[in-house]
Amino acid sequence: MKDEMTRAAGAAAEEPISEKLMHIYDRLFRAFGPQHWWPAETPFEVIVGAILTQAVSWKNVVAAISNLKDAGLLDPRALAAASEETLKALVRPAGYYNAKAKKLRCFARYLVDRWGGDLEAMFSTPVRRLREELLGLHGIGPETADSILLYAGGLPVFVVDAYTIRAFGRLGLLRSGASYEEAQGMFMRHLPEDSALFNEYHALIVELGKSCCAKRSPRCGACPLGDLCPGGVTDPLRTSPG
Ligand code: SF4
């Protein structure tokens, strides 16, 4: 059994990176199914969620979004005009509410001042230029900017997070301590430029990170990638998912 698993890992290691990435995607999709990201009613709500979700669990974000919705502030102009004190009180469930209220207001003002509040106009800008602009806004880092581009704009930009760097480092596809840009470059060079694929792939990686690939004590025996993973802890009783 062990030899078979070693051979499987060896064969996988010889696959071109693009095939290996698609093999991993297929395994994750079969194991976890469609993730239906991003849960929101409008692209603007996706953006608000992407800003609020920094460093907090999603259920806290849902409570903050619900407060904003009830106050009629899930609208660019209304949000831009709201006072920071009002926003702080409404987004309090999402934690770091001083900083997050400021970030939301900055983004809403940018959207209104630069694009007349029109997200379609914003997303029709060439993606590299728009990404640079978003990264220039207060409190918008690469993961948030790319989540906005992919999940609100439907643009083919791969989103990376700590789960991605950890799991794909263990899988031998990223060096340990790889930067956001290195990780993103690896996916975008080797996968077809397909926003639906990028959408589902990132969501599946988050599920992998939450369910199996924890920072300490990963649950490799339950992982759908166990036999492909040189950094995993192999459970000899486990059978390959195919
Ligand atoms: S086998 Fe273990 S280390 Fe490898 S991806 Fe799965 S959970 Fe992470």
Residues whose N, C-alpha, C, O or C-beta is under 5 A from the ligand:
A	BS01	SF4	A167 R170 C212 C213 P218 R219 C220 C223 L225 G226 C229 G231 G232 V233
